[in-house]
Amino acid sequence: MDAWIDCMSYVDDPHAGMIAAPVAKGSMMTLRIDDAADFQRRCPEQSRALIECTAFVNYRRIEAGREPVLTLLLGGWFKR
């Protein structure tokens, strides 16, 4: 996860060479997890790690005086 955190910390920096398709400066990358409730049920450690590491990327950027860059879209938590 350390490598994931390093890469995701630079999703808005095309010169860093960390991401194949970086987002524009000032934009956020949304990580869409379809049926997140099922993912959490099947893979609780990975689900928790994804949430914690996403939060850490944003925290790390804020501590460095930069804007947050990641958001999670957790689909499927509520069934109709």
PDB file of N, CA, C and O in Angstrom:
ATOM      1  N   MET A   1       0.820  -1.198   0.000  1.00  0.00           N
ATOM      2  CA  MET A   1       0.000   0.000   0.000  1.00  0.00           C
ATOM      3  C   MET A   1       0.861   1.258   0.000  1.00  0.00           C
ATOM      4  O   MET A   1       0.398   2.325  -0.402  1.00  0.00           O
ATOM      5  N   ASP A   2       2.109   1.142   0.448  1.00  0.00           N
ATOM      6  CA  ASP A   2       2.981   2.315   0.421  1.00  0.00           C
ATOM      7  C   ASP A   2       3.173   2.826  -1.008  1.00  0.00           C
ATOM      8  O   ASP A   2       3.147   4.032  -1.251  1.00  0.00           O
ATOM      9  N   ALA A   3       3.363   1.902  -1.948  1.00  0.00           N
ATOM     10  CA  ALA A   3       3.527   2.311  -3.353  1.00  0.00           C
ATOM     11  C   ALA A   3       2.241   2.933  -3.882  1.00  0.00           C
ATOM     12  O   ALA A   3       2.291   3.906  -4.634  1.00  0.00           O
ATOM     13  N   TRP A   4       1.086   2.384  -3.499  1.00  0.00           N
ATOM     14  CA  TRP A   4      -0.207   2.925  -3.930  1.00  0.00           C
ATOM     15  C   TRP A   4      -0.356   4.354  -3.407  1.00  0.00           C
ATOM     16  O   TRP A   4      -0.761   5.252  -4.145  1.00  0.00           O
ATOM     17  N   ILE A   5      -0.029   4.557  -2.142  1.00  0.00           N
ATOM     18  CA  ILE A   5      -0.107   5.893  -1.544  1.00  0.00           C
ATOM     19  C   ILE A   5       0.811   6.859  -2.288  1.00  0.00           C
ATOM     20  O   ILE A   5       0.416   7.983  -2.601  1.00  0.00           O
ATOM     21  N   ASP A   6       2.030   6.421  -2.568  1.00  0.00           N
ATOM     22  CA  ASP A   6       2.961   7.291  -3.293  1.00  0.00           C
ATOM     23  C   ASP A   6       2.410   7.670  -4.660  1.00  0.00           C
ATOM     24  O   ASP A   6       2.428   8.844  -5.029  1.00  0.00           O
ATOM     25  N   CYS A   7       1.924   6.702  -5.409  1.00  0.00           N
ATOM     26  CA  CYS A   7       1.372   6.982  -6.746  1.00  0.00           C
ATOM     27  C   CYS A   7       0.156   7.898  -6.668  1.00  0.00           C
ATOM     28  O   CYS A   7       0.062   8.871  -7.417  1.00  0.00           O
ATOM     29  N   MET A   8      -0.759   7.597  -5.781  1.00  0.00           N
ATOM     30  CA  MET A   8      -1.996   8.362  -5.707  1.00  0.00           C
ATOM     31  C   MET A   8      -1.778   9.767  -5.163  1.00  0.00           C
ATOM     32  O   MET A   8      -2.612  10.648  -5.373  1.00  0.00           O
ATOM     33  N   SER A   9      -0.689   9.981  -4.480  1.00  0.00           N
ATOM     34  CA  SER A   9      -0.376  11.329  -3.984  1.00  0.00           C
ATOM     35  C   SER A   9      -0.043  12.291  -5.119  1.00  0.00           C
ATOM     36  O   SER A   9      -0.039  13.507  -4.923  1.00  0.00           O
ATOM     37  N   TYR A  10       0.236  11.754  -6.299  1.00  0.00           N
ATOM     38  CA  TYR A  10       0.638  12.579  -7.444  1.00  0.00           C
ATOM     39  C   TYR A  10      -0.293  12.434  -8.639  1.00  0.00           C
ATOM     40  O   TYR A  10       0.141  12.582  -9.781  1.00  0.00           O
ATOM     41  N   VAL A  11      -1.585  12.143  -8.388  1.00  0.00           N
ATOM     42  CA  VAL A  11      -2.512  11.943  -9.518  1.00  0.00           C
ATOM     43  C   VAL A  11      -2.768  13.220 -10.314  1.00  0.00           C
ATOM     44  O   VAL A  11      -3.320  13.166 -11.413  1.00  0.00           O
ATOM     45  N   ASP A  12      -2.371  14.365  -9.768  1.00  0.00           N
ATOM     46  CA  ASP A  12      -2.565  15.625 -10.496  1.00  0.00           C
ATOM     47  C   ASP A  12      -1.236  16.214 -10.987  1.00  0.00           C
ATOM     48  O   ASP A  12      -1.156  17.396 -11.320  1.00  0.00           O
ATOM     49  N   ASP A  13      -0.213  15.385 -11.025  1.00  0.00           N
ATOM     50  CA  ASP A  13       1.106  15.846 -11.468  1.00  0.00           C
ATOM     51  C   ASP A  13       1.592  14.974 -12.627  1.00  0.00           C
ATOM     52  O   ASP A  13       2.207  13.932 -12.404  1.00  0.00           O
ATOM     53  N   PRO A  14       1.316  15.399 -13.865  1.00  0.00           N
ATOM     54  CA  PRO A  14       1.700  14.573 -15.014  1.00  0.00           C
ATOM     55  C   PRO A  14       3.212  14.391 -15.156  1.00  0.00           C
ATOM     56  O   PRO A  14       3.663  13.428 -15.776  1.00  0.00           O
ATOM     57  N   HIS A  15       3.992  15.303 -14.591  1.00  0.00           N
ATOM     58  CA  HIS A  15       5.452  15.223 -14.700  1.00  0.00           C
ATOM     59  C   HIS A  15       6.055  14.210 -13.725  1.00  0.00           C
ATOM     60  O   HIS A  15       7.209  13.812 -13.884  1.00  0.00           O
ATOM     61  N   ALA A  16       5.291  13.793 -12.728  1.00  0.00           N
ATOM     62  CA  ALA A  16       5.804  12.825 -11.752  1.00  0.00           C
ATOM     63  C   ALA A  16       5.922  11.428 -12.366  1.00  0.00           C
ATOM     64  O   ALA A  16       6.721  10.608 -11.912  1.00  0.00           O
ATOM     65  N   GLY A  17       5.119  11.165 -13.404  1.00  0.00           N
ATOM     66  CA  GLY A  17       5.170   9.868 -14.060  1.00  0.00           C
ATOM     67  C   GLY A  17       4.614   8.726 -13.226  1.00  0.00           C
ATOM     68  O   GLY A  17       4.934   7.563 -13.470  1.00  0.00           O
ATOM     69  N   MET A  18       3.788   9.050 -12.251  1.00  0.00           N
ATOM     70  CA  MET A  18       3.246   8.019 -11.356  1.00  0.00           C
ATOM     71  C   MET A  18       1.922   7.438 -11.832  1.00  0.00           C
ATOM     72  O   MET A  18       1.570   6.316 -11.468  1.00  0.00           O
ATOM     73  N   ILE A  19       1.186   8.194 -12.644  1.00  0.00           N
ATOM     74  CA  ILE A  19      -0.152   7.804 -13.076  1.00  0.00           C
ATOM     75  C   ILE A  19      -0.225   7.920 -14.593  1.00  0.00           C
ATOM     76  O   ILE A  19       0.251   8.898 -15.168  1.00  0.00           O
ATOM     77  N   ALA A  20      -0.826   6.915 -15.244  1.00  0.00           N
ATOM     78  CA  ALA A  20      -0.945   6.929 -16.705  1.00  0.00           C
ATOM     79  C   ALA A  20      -1.901   8.018 -17.189  1.00  0.00           C
ATOM     80  O   ALA A  20      -1.687   8.604 -18.251  1.00  0.00           O
ATOM     81  N   ALA A  21      -2.951   8.291 -16.418  1.00  0.00           N
ATOM     82  CA  ALA A  21      -3.947   9.291 -16.815  1.00  0.00           C
ATOM     83  C   ALA A  21      -4.207  10.242 -15.654  1.00  0.00           C
ATOM     84  O   ALA A  21      -5.222  10.112 -14.969  1.00  0.00           O
ATOM     85  N   PRO A  22      -3.306  11.197 -15.420  1.00  0.00           N
ATOM     86  CA  PRO A  22      -3.484  12.120 -14.292  1.00  0.00           C
ATOM     87  C   PRO A  22      -4.677  13.044 -14.481  1.00  0.00           C
ATOM     88  O   PRO A  22      -5.114  13.293 -15.605  1.00  0.00           O
ATOM     89  N   VAL A  23      -5.191  13.544 -13.380  1.00  0.00           N
ATOM     90  CA  VAL A  23      -6.275  14.523 -13.417  1.00  0.00           C
ATOM     91  C   VAL A  23      -5.670  15.922 -13.481  1.00  0.00           C
ATOM     92  O   VAL A  23      -4.502  16.118 -13.148  1.00  0.00           O
ATOM     93  N   ALA A  24      -6.465  16.880 -13.906  1.00  0.00           N
ATOM     94  CA  ALA A  24      -6.008  18.266 -13.995  1.00  0.00           C
ATOM     95  C   ALA A  24      -5.785  18.837 -12.599  1.00  0.00           C
ATOM     96  O   ALA A  24      -6.455  18.441 -11.645  1.00  0.00           O
ATOM     97  N   LYS A  25      -4.842  19.766 -12.486  1.00  0.00           N
ATOM     98  CA  LYS A  25      -4.614  20.459 -11.213  1.00  0.00           C
ATOM     99  C   LYS A  25      -5.929  21.049 -10.722  1.00  0.00           C
ATOM    100  O   LYS A  25      -6.687  21.624 -11.503  1.00  0.00           O
ATOM    101  N   GLY A  26      -6.192  20.910  -9.454  1.00  0.00           N
ATOM    102  CA  GLY A  26      -7.420  21.438  -8.875  1.00  0.00           C
ATOM    103  C   GLY A  26      -8.600  20.475  -8.983  1.00  0.00           C
ATOM    104  O   GLY A  26      -9.669  20.741  -8.433  1.00  0.00           O
ATOM    105  N   SER A  27      -8.412  19.357  -9.689  1.00  0.00           N
ATOM    106  CA  SER A  27      -9.474  18.353  -9.828  1.00  0.00           C
ATOM    107  C   SER A  27      -9.238  17.228  -8.834  1.00  0.00           C
ATOM    108  O   SER A  27      -8.173  17.120  -8.227  1.00  0.00           O
ATOM    109  N   MET A  28     -10.251  16.404  -8.687  1.00  0.00           N
ATOM    110  CA  MET A  28     -10.130  15.236  -7.819  1.00  0.00           C
ATOM    111  C   MET A  28     -10.338  13.982  -8.647  1.00  0.00           C
ATOM    112  O   MET A  28     -11.097  13.979  -9.616  1.00  0.00           O
ATOM    113  N   MET A  29      -9.662  12.929  -8.256  1.00  0.00           N
ATOM    114  CA  MET A  29      -9.878  11.618  -8.858  1.00  0.00           C
ATOM    115  C   MET A  29     -10.878  10.874  -7.989  1.00  0.00           C
ATOM    116  O   MET A  29     -10.707  10.775  -6.774  1.00  0.00           O
ATOM    117  N   THR A  30     -11.918  10.356  -8.619  1.00  0.00           N
ATOM    118  CA  THR A  30     -12.912   9.573  -7.901  1.00  0.00           C
ATOM    119  C   THR A  30     -12.656   8.101  -8.150  1.00  0.00           C
ATOM    120  O   THR A  30     -12.598   7.656  -9.296  1.00  0.00           O
ATOM    121  N   LEU A  31     -12.506   7.355  -7.085  1.00  0.00           N
ATOM    122  CA  LEU A  31     -12.352   5.913  -7.168  1.00  0.00           C
ATOM    123  C   LEU A  31     -13.727   5.300  -6.909  1.00  0.00           C
ATOM    124  O   LEU A  31     -14.243   5.356  -5.793  1.00  0.00           O
ATOM    125  N   ARG A  32     -14.303   4.721  -7.944  1.00  0.00           N
ATOM    126  CA  ARG A  32     -15.660   4.179  -7.851  1.00  0.00           C
ATOM    127  C   ARG A  32     -15.593   2.689  -7.530  1.00  0.00           C
ATOM    128  O   ARG A  32     -15.011   1.902  -8.277  1.00  0.00           O
ATOM    129  N   ILE A  33     -16.191   2.327  -6.421  1.00  0.00           N
ATOM    130  CA  ILE A  33     -16.240   0.937  -5.982  1.00  0.00           C
ATOM    131  C   ILE A  33     -17.704   0.491  -6.060  1.00  0.00           C
ATOM    132  O   ILE A  33     -18.516   0.827  -5.198  1.00  0.00           O
ATOM    133  N   ASP A  34     -18.021  -0.268  -7.105  1.00  0.00           N
ATOM    134  CA  ASP A  34     -19.379  -0.786  -7.241  1.00  0.00           C
ATOM    135  C   ASP A  34     -19.613  -1.883  -6.210  1.00  0.00           C
ATOM    136  O   ASP A  34     -18.717  -2.675  -5.915  1.00  0.00           O
ATOM    137  N   ASP A  35     -20.811  -1.919  -5.674  1.00  0.00           N
ATOM    138  CA  ASP A  35     -21.210  -2.893  -4.657  1.00  0.00           C
ATOM    139  C   ASP A  35     -20.184  -2.952  -3.521  1.00  0.00           C
ATOM    140  O   ASP A  35     -19.664  -4.015  -3.179  1.00  0.00           O
ATOM    141  N   ALA A  36     -19.917  -1.794  -2.959  1.00  0.00           N
ATOM    142  CA  ALA A  36     -18.924  -1.659  -1.897  1.00  0.00           C
ATOM    143  C   ALA A  36     -19.286  -2.486  -0.659  1.00  0.00           C
ATOM    144  O   ALA A  36     -18.396  -2.953   0.052  1.00  0.00           O
ATOM    145  N   ALA A  37     -20.571  -2.668  -0.400  1.00  0.00           N
ATOM    146  CA  ALA A  37     -20.978  -3.467   0.760  1.00  0.00           C
ATOM    147  C   ALA A  37     -20.533  -4.915   0.580  1.00  0.00           C
ATOM    148  O   ALA A  37     -20.080  -5.553   1.530  1.00  0.00           O
ATOM    149  N   ASP A  38     -20.663  -5.426  -0.632  1.00  0.00           N
ATOM    150  CA  ASP A  38     -20.221  -6.793  -0.901  1.00  0.00           C
ATOM    151  C   ASP A  38     -18.696  -6.885  -0.815  1.00  0.00           C
ATOM    152  O   ASP A  38     -18.160  -7.848  -0.267  1.00  0.00           O
ATOM    153  N   PHE A  39     -18.002  -5.886  -1.355  1.00  0.00           N
ATOM    154  CA  PHE A  39     -16.546  -5.848  -1.257  1.00  0.00           C
ATOM    155  C   PHE A  39     -16.120  -5.842   0.209  1.00  0.00           C
ATOM    156  O   PHE A  39     -15.203  -6.570   0.590  1.00  0.00           O
ATOM    157  N   GLN A  40     -16.774  -5.033   1.027  1.00  0.00           N
ATOM    158  CA  GLN A  40     -16.440  -4.959   2.446  1.00  0.00           C
ATOM    159  C   GLN A  40     -16.702  -6.296   3.136  1.00  0.00           C
ATOM    160  O   GLN A  40     -15.932  -6.711   4.003  1.00  0.00           O
ATOM    161  N   ARG A  41     -17.780  -6.966   2.756  1.00  0.00           N
ATOM    162  CA  ARG A  41     -18.113  -8.257   3.358  1.00  0.00           C
ATOM    163  C   ARG A  41     -17.096  -9.331   2.963  1.00  0.00           C
ATOM    164  O   ARG A  41     -16.651 -10.111   3.804  1.00  0.00           O
ATOM    165  N   ARG A  42     -16.733  -9.363   1.676  1.00  0.00           N
ATOM    166  CA  ARG A  42     -15.827 -10.391   1.174  1.00  0.00           C
ATOM    167  C   ARG A  42     -14.364 -10.125   1.523  1.00  0.00           C
ATOM    168  O   ARG A  42     -13.602 -11.059   1.775  1.00  0.00           O
ATOM    169  N   CYS A  43     -13.982  -8.870   1.537  1.00  0.00           N
ATOM    170  CA  CYS A  43     -12.574  -8.488   1.717  1.00  0.00           C
ATOM    171  C   CYS A  43     -12.462  -7.361   2.734  1.00  0.00           C
ATOM    172  O   CYS A  43     -12.076  -6.248   2.378  1.00  0.00           O
ATOM    173  N   PRO A  44     -12.792  -7.627   3.989  1.00  0.00           N
ATOM    174  CA  PRO A  44     -12.835  -6.540   4.973  1.00  0.00           C
ATOM    175  C   PRO A  44     -11.492  -5.828   5.162  1.00  0.00           C
ATOM    176  O   PRO A  44     -11.465  -4.610   5.337  1.00  0.00           O
ATOM    177  N   GLU A  45     -10.394  -6.557   5.131  1.00  0.00           N
ATOM    178  CA  GLU A  45      -9.086  -5.913   5.330  1.00  0.00           C
ATOM    179  C   GLU A  45      -8.741  -4.996   4.160  1.00  0.00           C
ATOM    180  O   GLU A  45      -8.254  -3.884   4.361  1.00  0.00           O
ATOM    181  N   GLN A  46      -8.994  -5.462   2.938  1.00  0.00           N
ATOM    182  CA  GLN A  46      -8.701  -4.651   1.757  1.00  0.00           C
ATOM    183  C   GLN A  46      -9.618  -3.444   1.679  1.00  0.00           C
ATOM    184  O   GLN A  46      -9.192  -2.357   1.288  1.00  0.00           O
ATOM    185  N   SER A  47     -10.870  -3.631   2.050  1.00  0.00           N
ATOM    186  CA  SER A  47     -11.824  -2.524   2.047  1.00  0.00           C
ATOM    187  C   SER A  47     -11.393  -1.441   3.034  1.00  0.00           C
ATOM    188  O   SER A  47     -11.384  -0.254   2.708  1.00  0.00           O
ATOM    189  N   ARG A  48     -11.045  -1.860   4.214  1.00  0.00           N
ATOM    190  CA  ARG A  48     -10.586  -0.923   5.251  1.00  0.00           C
ATOM    191  C   ARG A  48      -9.293  -0.232   4.812  1.00  0.00           C
ATOM    192  O   ARG A  48      -9.129   0.972   5.016  1.00  0.00           O
ATOM    193  N   ALA A  49      -8.385  -0.987   4.217  1.00  0.00           N
ATOM    194  CA  ALA A  49      -7.118  -0.414   3.754  1.00  0.00           C
ATOM    195  C   ALA A  49      -7.351   0.622   2.663  1.00  0.00           C
ATOM    196  O   ALA A  49      -6.688   1.660   2.646  1.00  0.00           O
ATOM    197  N   LEU A  50      -8.278   0.358   1.757  1.00  0.00           N
ATOM    198  CA  LEU A  50      -8.581   1.313   0.691  1.00  0.00           C
ATOM    199  C   LEU A  50      -9.081   2.633   1.271  1.00  0.00           C
ATOM    200  O   LEU A  50      -8.639   3.704   0.857  1.00  0.00           O
ATOM    201  N   ILE A  51      -9.986   2.555   2.214  1.00  0.00           N
ATOM    202  CA  ILE A  51     -10.534   3.763   2.837  1.00  0.00           C
ATOM    203  C   ILE A  51      -9.448   4.506   3.619  1.00  0.00           C
ATOM    204  O   ILE A  51      -9.304   5.722   3.490  1.00  0.00           O
ATOM    205  N   GLU A  52      -8.691   3.773   4.423  1.00  0.00           N
ATOM    206  CA  GLU A  52      -7.647   4.408   5.231  1.00  0.00           C
ATOM    207  C   GLU A  52      -6.555   5.022   4.357  1.00  0.00           C
ATOM    208  O   GLU A  52      -6.086   6.125   4.638  1.00  0.00           O
ATOM    209  N   CYS A  53      -6.151   4.327   3.313  1.00  0.00           N
ATOM    210  CA  CYS A  53      -5.073   4.835   2.457  1.00  0.00           C
ATOM    211  C   CYS A  53      -5.537   6.021   1.625  1.00  0.00           C
ATOM    212  O   CYS A  53      -4.759   6.941   1.372  1.00  0.00           O
ATOM    213  N   THR A  54      -6.784   6.012   1.200  1.00  0.00           N
ATOM    214  CA  THR A  54      -7.327   7.162   0.479  1.00  0.00           C
ATOM    215  C   THR A  54      -7.320   8.382   1.395  1.00  0.00           C
ATOM    216  O   THR A  54      -6.917   9.470   0.983  1.00  0.00           O
ATOM    217  N   ALA A  55      -7.764   8.199   2.631  1.00  0.00           N
ATOM    218  CA  ALA A  55      -7.752   9.299   3.595  1.00  0.00           C
ATOM    219  C   ALA A  55      -6.322   9.766   3.867  1.00  0.00           C
ATOM    220  O   ALA A  55      -6.078  10.964   4.009  1.00  0.00           O
ATOM    221  N   PHE A  56      -5.378   8.828   3.941  1.00  0.00           N
ATOM    222  CA  PHE A  56      -3.997   9.203   4.220  1.00  0.00           C
ATOM    223  C   PHE A  56      -3.392  10.012   3.076  1.00  0.00           C
ATOM    224  O   PHE A  56      -2.637  10.953   3.317  1.00  0.00           O
ATOM    225  N   VAL A  57      -3.718   9.653   1.829  1.00  0.00           N
ATOM    226  CA  VAL A  57      -3.223  10.432   0.683  1.00  0.00           C
ATOM    227  C   VAL A  57      -3.660  11.885   0.830  1.00  0.00           C
ATOM    228  O   VAL A  57      -2.849  12.800   0.689  1.00  0.00           O
ATOM    229  N   ASN A  58      -4.940  12.094   1.114  1.00  0.00           N
ATOM    230  CA  ASN A  58      -5.445  13.465   1.264  1.00  0.00           C
ATOM    231  C   ASN A  58      -4.816  14.165   2.465  1.00  0.00           C
ATOM    232  O   ASN A  58      -4.458  15.340   2.381  1.00  0.00           O
ATOM    233  N   TYR A  59      -4.680  13.458   3.568  1.00  0.00           N
ATOM    234  CA  TYR A  59      -4.039  14.026   4.768  1.00  0.00           C
ATOM    235  C   TYR A  59      -2.605  14.442   4.458  1.00  0.00           C
ATOM    236  O   TYR A  59      -2.179  15.539   4.818  1.00  0.00           O
ATOM    237  N   ARG A  60      -1.876  13.575   3.800  1.00  0.00           N
ATOM    238  CA  ARG A  60      -0.482  13.847   3.448  1.00  0.00           C
ATOM    239  C   ARG A  60      -0.365  15.103   2.578  1.00  0.00           C
ATOM    240  O   ARG A  60       0.536  15.919   2.773  1.00  0.00           O
ATOM    241  N   ARG A  61      -1.273  15.248   1.629  1.00  0.00           N
ATOM    242  CA  ARG A  61      -1.264  16.417   0.753  1.00  0.00           C
ATOM    243  C   ARG A  61      -1.605  17.685   1.533  1.00  0.00           C
ATOM    244  O   ARG A  61      -0.973  18.724   1.338  1.00  0.00           O
ATOM    245  N   ILE A  62      -2.594  17.604   2.408  1.00  0.00           N
ATOM    246  CA  ILE A  62      -2.987  18.774   3.208  1.00  0.00           C
ATOM    247  C   ILE A  62      -1.823  19.204   4.105  1.00  0.00           C
ATOM    248  O   ILE A  62      -1.543  20.396   4.231  1.00  0.00           O
ATOM    249  N   GLU A  63      -1.154  18.248   4.718  1.00  0.00           N
ATOM    250  CA  GLU A  63      -0.003  18.555   5.571  1.00  0.00           C
ATOM    251  C   GLU A  63       1.117  19.234   4.778  1.00  0.00           C
ATOM    252  O   GLU A  63       1.892  20.013   5.334  1.00  0.00           O
ATOM    253  N   ALA A  64       1.198  18.936   3.476  1.00  0.00           N
ATOM    254  CA  ALA A  64       2.231  19.542   2.619  1.00  0.00           C
ATOM    255  C   ALA A  64       1.748  20.847   1.985  1.00  0.00           C
ATOM    256  O   ALA A  64       2.444  21.422   1.148  1.00  0.00           O
ATOM    257  N   GLY A  65       0.543  21.324   2.383  1.00  0.00           N
ATOM    258  CA  GLY A  65       0.011  22.573   1.855  1.00  0.00           C
ATOM    259  C   GLY A  65      -0.656  22.437   0.495  1.00  0.00           C
ATOM    260  O   GLY A  65      -0.843  23.426  -0.214  1.00  0.00           O
ATOM    261  N   ARG A  66      -1.012  21.213   0.136  1.00  0.00           N
ATOM    262  CA  ARG A  66      -1.669  20.960  -1.149  1.00  0.00           C
ATOM    263  C   ARG A  66      -3.128  20.569  -0.896  1.00  0.00           C
ATOM    264  O   ARG A  66      -3.516  20.243   0.226  1.00  0.00           O
ATOM    265  N   GLU A  67      -3.913  20.610  -1.954  1.00  0.00           N
ATOM    266  CA  GLU A  67      -5.332  20.253  -1.854  1.00  0.00           C
ATOM    267  C   GLU A  67      -5.515  18.734  -1.863  1.00  0.00           C
ATOM    268  O   GLU A  67      -4.698  18.014  -2.437  1.00  0.00           O
ATOM    269  N   PRO A  68      -6.588  18.245  -1.227  1.00  0.00           N
ATOM    270  CA  PRO A  68      -6.913  16.815  -1.343  1.00  0.00           C
ATOM    271  C   PRO A  68      -7.159  16.478  -2.812  1.00  0.00           C
ATOM    272  O   PRO A  68      -7.559  17.337  -3.597  1.00  0.00           O
ATOM    273  N   VAL A  69      -6.918  15.226  -3.172  1.00  0.00           N
ATOM    274  CA  VAL A  69      -7.022  14.864  -4.581  1.00  0.00           C
ATOM    275  C   VAL A  69      -7.848  13.603  -4.831  1.00  0.00           C
ATOM    276  O   VAL A  69      -8.168  13.305  -5.982  1.00  0.00           O
ATOM    277  N   LEU A  70      -8.197  12.860  -3.788  1.00  0.00           N
ATOM    278  CA  LEU A  70      -8.942  11.619  -3.974  1.00  0.00           C
ATOM    279  C   LEU A  70     -10.289  11.655  -3.282  1.00  0.00           C
ATOM    280  O   LEU A  70     -10.453  12.261  -2.223  1.00  0.00           O
ATOM    281  N   THR A  71     -11.235  11.000  -3.898  1.00  0.00           N
ATOM    282  CA  THR A  71     -12.537  10.795  -3.283  1.00  0.00           C
ATOM    283  C   THR A  71     -12.987   9.381  -3.615  1.00  0.00           C
ATOM    284  O   THR A  71     -12.651   8.849  -4.673  1.00  0.00           O
ATOM    285  N   LEU A  72     -13.746   8.775  -2.715  1.00  0.00           N
ATOM    286  CA  LEU A  72     -14.287   7.437  -2.950  1.00  0.00           C
ATOM    287  C   LEU A  72     -15.780   7.525  -3.212  1.00  0.00           C
ATOM    288  O   LEU A  72     -16.497   8.248  -2.520  1.00  0.00           O
ATOM    289  N   LEU A  73     -16.244   6.795  -4.201  1.00  0.00           N
ATOM    290  CA  LEU A  73     -17.661   6.642  -4.477  1.00  0.00           C
ATOM    291  C   LEU A  73     -17.989   5.185  -4.186  1.00  0.00           C
ATOM    292  O   LEU A  73     -17.677   4.294  -4.976  1.00  0.00           O
ATOM    293  N   LEU A  74     -18.620   4.959  -3.044  1.00  0.00           N
ATOM    294  CA  LEU A  74     -18.909   3.608  -2.587  1.00  0.00           C
ATOM    295  C   LEU A  74     -20.346   3.263  -2.939  1.00  0.00           C
ATOM    296  O   LEU A  74     -21.277   3.631  -2.222  1.00  0.00           O
ATOM    297  N   GLY A  75     -20.521   2.565  -4.032  1.00  0.00           N
ATOM    298  CA  GLY A  75     -21.860   2.218  -4.514  1.00  0.00           C
ATOM    299  C   GLY A  75     -22.379   0.940  -3.876  1.00  0.00           C
ATOM    300  O   GLY A  75     -21.607   0.104  -3.407  1.00  0.00           O
ATOM    301  N   GLY A  76     -23.682   0.806  -3.867  1.00  0.00           N
ATOM    302  CA  GLY A  76     -24.309  -0.430  -3.420  1.00  0.00           C
ATOM    303  C   GLY A  76     -24.483  -0.582  -1.929  1.00  0.00           C
ATOM    304  O   GLY A  76     -24.798  -1.677  -1.463  1.00  0.00           O
ATOM    305  N   TRP A  77     -24.287   0.490  -1.149  1.00  0.00           N
ATOM    306  CA  TRP A  77     -24.497   0.364   0.287  1.00  0.00           C
ATOM    307  C   TRP A  77     -25.966   0.271   0.644  1.00  0.00           C
ATOM    308  O   TRP A  77     -26.341  -0.365   1.630  1.00  0.00           O
ATOM    309  N   PHE A  78     -26.797   0.914  -0.172  1.00  0.00           N
ATOM    310  CA  PHE A  78     -28.226   0.925   0.116  1.00  0.00           C
ATOM    311  C   PHE A  78     -28.952   0.246  -1.026  1.00  0.00           C
ATOM    312  O   PHE A  78     -28.827   0.652  -2.181  1.00  0.00           O
ATOM    313  N   LYS A  79     -29.700  -0.772  -0.707  1.00  0.00           N
ATOM    314  CA  LYS A  79     -30.469  -1.511  -1.710  1.00  0.00           C
ATOM    315  C   LYS A  79     -31.888  -0.960  -1.721  1.00  0.00           C
ATOM    316  O   LYS A  79     -32.478  -0.682  -0.677  1.00  0.00           O
ATOM    317  N   ARG A  80     -32.413  -0.811  -2.920  1.00  0.00           N
ATOM    318  CA  ARG A  80     -33.807  -0.347  -3.039  1.00  0.00           C
ATOM    319  C   ARG A  80     -34.764  -1.484  -3.034  1.00  0.00           C
ATOM    320  O   ARG A  80     -35.974  -1.273  -3.126  1.00  0.00           O
TER     321      ARG A  80
END
